[in-house]
Amino acid sequence: MSQPPLIVTAHVDNDDLQFFDALRTRFFPPELNFLRAHVTMFHKLPPEHRLHIDDVLRQAAQMTGTVEVEVTGVRNMGNGVSFVLESENLARVRENLKTAFKSWLGPQDRQPWRPHVTVQNKVHWQKADALYDMLSSEFARRTLRVKGFDVWSYIQGPWRHERYFRSGQSVD
């Protein structure tokens, strides 16, 4: 049996995720909502290189303190809605990781990175338009704190948490 691909997310402070989790619980189709709100950095890395991936993430986390990320807007994705994120520091960290993982990246991870938090997906465009209008009218900028990286195994829908690399140290 082959191992599932690995996903890498930015580890956002729990308090900062509560707002997005509440929206995701309310607006994401429940039959598809397998996990909390998150910021995906890499969608599909090869599990056979897990030890090297862990080493790269451990080193990156040790060299990176808490990174502030600005929530700068709302994006209509056509069949869902997400919040737009901006951080030069996090983009630089992601670019360094991309270089380290270059030979393993699939098409999605080779594209320019557009960090976001998805609160609705895989719905009819009219539902997405309605939520986009509502969230846009209520939008207020906020700051998220990224405190490392998480590695997940993709289990054909649900994700299984494998490891957390905290800024400044690694933690299982």
N, C-alpha and C positions, 0 to 999 in steps of 0.2 A: 504494500500500500504506500503510495507516495505521500510525502509530507505536504501540508498546505502552504501556500505562499505567505510571506511575511508582509505586514503593513507597519509603517512607522508613523506615529503621530507625535505632535508637540504635546507635552504634558502641561495642560492648562490648569492653573490653580482651581481647586474644587469650588471655592466661593464664586469665582468668576464664571463658572459653567452653569450655575443654577438658573440664571435667566434664560439661557439657550435651551437647557434641558426642559424647562417648563413649556416653552414654545414647541419643542420637538414632541413632547408627550401629547400636547394638544392638537398639533397639526400634521404630524407625520403619520402615514397610514400604520395603524397598530400592528398589522400582520407583517410589516416590513421593518419595524422599528426594533432592532436587536441590540442597540447600544446607546450610550449617552452621546450627547453632543461632543464633537471632537474636531481637531484640526489635522487633517491628513497631510503628511509630508511626502510619503512614498506609498504607492498603492500596491506594488507587487514586487517583492524582492525574493530571490531564490533561497529556500530553507536550507539547501545544502551548503550555503555560505554563512550560516547563522553565527558561527564563532567569529568570523572576520567582521560581520555586520555588528555584532555585540562589541568587539574591540573598538571599531570606529566610533560607535555611539558613546561608549564609555569615555573615550578620549575627548570627544566633542563636548559631552556634558561636563567633564572636569574643567574644560577651558572656557565654558560659557556660564555666566551667572544667570540670574533671573532676567528674562528678556520681556520688556513691555511691548505689547502689541495693541495698536489702535483699531477699534471697530469704527470704520469710516462710512459705512453705508449699507444699503440693502440691495440685493441683486435678484432680479427675476430670472430664473433659469429656464423658463418655458413650462416645465412640468414640476416646478418647485421653487423654493425661496431660500436664499442663504444671506448671511451677513459678510460683508467685505472686510478683510483684515489687511493692515499695513504695518510693516516694521522692517526698516532697513537692516537692523541687526539680525532678525530671524531669517530674512531673505539671504543674507550673507552666510549664515550658518547652513541653511538649506543648500546653497550653491556649493559650499565646501563638501557637504555630504554627497551631493550629486556627483561631484568629481570623484570622490572615493568609491562610489557605487557605479560609476559610468558603464562599465562593461556588462552590468547586469540589468540595466534599466530597459523597461519596455516603452512603447510609444507614449503612453500616458505620462510616465514619469520623466520623459525627455522633453516634454513640452514646457513652455514657460509656466512657472508656478504662480497660481492665483489663489493665495490662501483665503479660506472662508470657513464658516460654520454653517452647515446645512440644517435648517429647521423643518423643511418640508421637501419631499421628493416623490416622484412617480405618482403624481396626481393629475387630474385634468387641468388644462391650461387656465380655465376659468377660475378654478379654486386657487391656483397659484397667483393669478392676477389679483384676486380679491385679497389674499393674504399680503401680497407685495404692497398693495395700496394701503392697507391697514398699518403694516409695519413701517412703511415710509412716512406716513403721516405722524406716527408716534416716535420716530427715530430720534435717539439722543446718543451722541458719541460716548464711548466708554473705553476703558483700558483693561486688557487681559494681561495676566502674568504667566509666562511660560517658564516652567521650572524643570525642564529636562525633556526626555523623550520616552515614549512607550513603544514596545514591540508587541505586535499581535499576530496570531495565526488566523488566517481567513478560513472559516469552516463553512463555505458555501452559503453564506447568509450571516449567521452569528460570527463574532470574532472572539477568540480566546486570548486573554491577556497573558503574555509570556514574561515580560520584564520591564521594569521602570529604571531608567538611568537619570538620576536626579542631578541637577546642576551642582557641580562641586564634588560629587561622589556617585557610586553606583549602588543601587538597592534592588534586591530581588522582590 
